[in-house]
Amino acid sequence: MGEAIGVSTIITILLAMLGACLGSFVNVAALRYTKRLSFTTGRSCCPVCNRTLQWYELVPVISWLILLGRCHTCNARISPRYILVELITALVSVLCFVNYGLSWMALIAFGVAVLLLAVALIDMDTMEIPNGLVIALIPLAVLVVWLQPEVTLLSRGIGFLAVSLPMLLITMIIDGAFGGGDIKLMAVCGFLLGWQNTLLAFFIAVMLAGSISFWLILRKKAKTGNHIAFGPYLCLGVVTSLLYGKEIIRWYLNLSGM
């Protein structure tokens, strides 16, 4: 038993490290996308003094902590977004392992989470969701059909339309209510999750977005009618439903006596 616990701990640490590394890459790729720069060429540098960063300044989480969130040369502030994204991906990689073990489903779930993280970061910066990222989710959604046969094709088909179609209709009535990227994202994720988890994901997104928007209005940091990036909330709702949808729905049904 002790040996099994030791192996599980080692795997968890390695997956967290891998997750943090991927998070660092996704964050840089998203930032470069917003500036219309290639993320496959060119080395990382300080955005203030333009000094090329050394390898020891690029270690996920650790480098940010050692440098105390400051550039070693010009002392410019390094956004906490870097370490937050790295910690989030490290946590998600571990949660995928805890939920699905060392399996193809864990790998697919983590792949979905990484793509959705990129969607969320880009949408926060640009208020747009790249079609390429939505398209990249499609093969993963198709693979899940075989990995989770308990979710029927009928459920996935209903999920494809359950949220995306109402969003489209609302947008046709109220111009700009939802972005086209949001609608396409929920169509693909609806097929991925099935209708029950899709509705849960949307509910989580609406509640979070509404609560944060209300708080910002109260703090006078936003005005009624201002547009917000809804994609990050949708992404968080989808990942939560993918990992814990069954448990949340079961808890709600038990709570309501159904």
VENZI-V781453 format. One record per residue. PHI is phi as a letter, one per 20 degrees, with the letter a starting at -180 (* if undefined). Layout:
BEGIN
phi->[PHI & PHI]
END
This chain:
BEGIN
phi->[* & f & f & f & f & f & f & f & f & f & f & f & f & f & f & f & f & f & f & f & f & f & f & f & f & f & f & f & f & f & f & f & f & f & e & l & d & f & e & e & c & n & e & f & b & f & f & e & e & m & f & f & f & e & g & f & e & d & f & g & m & f & f & f & f & f & e & l & m & c & f & f & e & d & m & f & f & e & g & f & g & g & f & f & f & f & f & f & f & f & f & f & f & f & f & f & f & f & f & d & m & e & b & f & f & f & f & f & f & f & f & f & f & f & f & f & f & f & g & f & f & f & f & f & e & c & m & b & d & f & g & g & f & f & f & f & f & f & f & f & f & f & f & f & g & e & e & c & f & f & e & f & f & f & f & f & f & f & f & g & d & g & d & f & f & g & f & f & f & f & f & f & e & d & g & n & f & c & e & f & f & f & f & f & f & f & f & f & f & f & f & f & e & n & f & f & f & f & f & f & f & f & f & f & f & f & f & f & f & f & f & f & f & f & f & f & f & f & e & l & d & b & d & g & n & f & e & c & f & e & g & g & f & f & f & f & f & f & f & f & f & f & e & c & g & f & f & f & f & f & f & f & f & f & f & e & m & e]
END
